[in-house]
């Protein structure tokens, strides 16, 4: 069932691309054989047709589990939060990001926490900022 | 053809200490990450690419090739010692490697894996060096129509061979092509799909896409699977007989036909875009079992089983470079990452590479040969050490890998926008792989997208609306027909079970 739903979603995505995204995100040109919208339109048609084919005749394995996906989403959000913190200062964001990730995973041993929170960011700072002279955020 | 002076200068470049150091460093990193289940050389290569910017092209590519080659050796360690392949390539190695460990011969198993791996790798490198220049000469005679037809054919093969559904493969290729069209179009230079972000005028940053799809998506998946468990330690028993600690020359020589057969299978399959080394190692294992006088001993700790799989999966590495260097078509993820590294260094892979960058190409060939020697030495010295080092828990490995990805992309793209793009692709990669849409096909289509559009534009201008012109391009016509036939063949062939 998941397979069939993914095919329907892909087909709808292709249709949305064809009718709503491509016309507004490409410029109309009235010369030449290959217009800016040609290849994206070809790709969208291919996506739509293959999506329909897959919805009608679903094949292949699915490894989607809602519980794992939600947990992955949690780590994704933590990563995004880390990215937002990096806009302020890398050396502040990196240890906090490591701490939150390791803690959520379930790491409680102080020596590994210390390695991840203090040693690793310090090592990155030393290699990139100090040795390579490349500024970190 | 390239003159002898260029060839010798290239090989001399490969032998400089500076170059050898980075190749060796890459091998060490590769063996280490290959030994850690879940990280693997592809993820390590993706993370390492931004850090190679400061290097010259040869040491940078040599370092990445070192990671790839070292990873193939390292991947066998947990497969043999823990029954957990460090990389997908080593999955078949568990069949006889782990039973050898249970018999109390873990060091013998890891050593035959190392010897077979290096032999298979060296074999395919020699084939690459001898065959590639001639294919490049033929490829140079191809015009835009033939190149476009070749790419269509390659897409049909890759979409069919990778993954378990042709329709899903085509969707992945379509998405990859679509993402490649972001930015200025090659014919009219008008912006497409920039959604108000001026950073996208140059297209989607290569590094952001590669790391997001290949590394971060997998990191998220692996972190989501950890439920407070601590990674099991690997222990090599101290009480081993002396004869079980190594592989004698007689034992190695007894495996010569198995290794040769594995190397040939790996080289042939590696040269076909889309087929990965897992296919080669399982095929080699099956043929070794068939050819054996005692097939029942396979799966119970037969040394030939390990030799067959490791020689085949390593032979794929060199052969993968044949379509990459001669035609500019990456055959698998590692090759796609090498192509991105070449492009980042301003080098366009393809037949012209042999004319324009002959010294670099032969430097790369020399580097590949030296990497095999260094791989053998590092493997012999480090096998026990890697088994100890990989005891680090996953709870630090994956967060550290994520932090390194973010830092690497920031450095490569010069801002946090690239990091945000990386996260978008991580989400896409996670969803695609969860629903069985091939990430490999997506990445290859993305890398080929720009050249695909350019050759399509040139072809349309040549044809100028008259399809009968195609009749004067029989090679292109044949490739188009082959593409249609292979698409129908793979579509009809039921690889995956219907839902």
Interface residues (C-beta under 8 A of the other chain):
Chain A: X1 X2 X3 X4 X6 X7 X10 X14 X17 X21 X25 X26 X27 X29 X32 X33 X34 X35 X36 X37 X39 X40 X42 X43 X44 X46 X47 X50 X51 X53 X54 X57 X58 X59 X60 X61 X62 X63 X64 X68 X69 X71 X72 X74 X75 X76 X79 X80 X82 X83 X86 X87 X90 X94 X97 X98 X101 X102 X105 X106 X107 X112 X115 X116 X120 X121 X124 X128 X132 X134 X136 X137
Chain B: X54 X163 X164 X165 X167 X168 X170 X171 X173 X174 X175 X177 X178 X181 X185 X187 X188 X190 X191 X192 X193 X194 X195 X216 X220 X221 X223 X224 X225 X226 X227 X228 X229 X393 X394 X395 X396 X398 X399 X400 X402 X403 X404 X406 X407 X410 X411 X416 X419 X420 X423 X426 X427 X430 X433 X434 X435 X436 X437 X452 X453 X456 X457 X460 X461 X464 X465 X494 X495 X496 X497 X498 X499
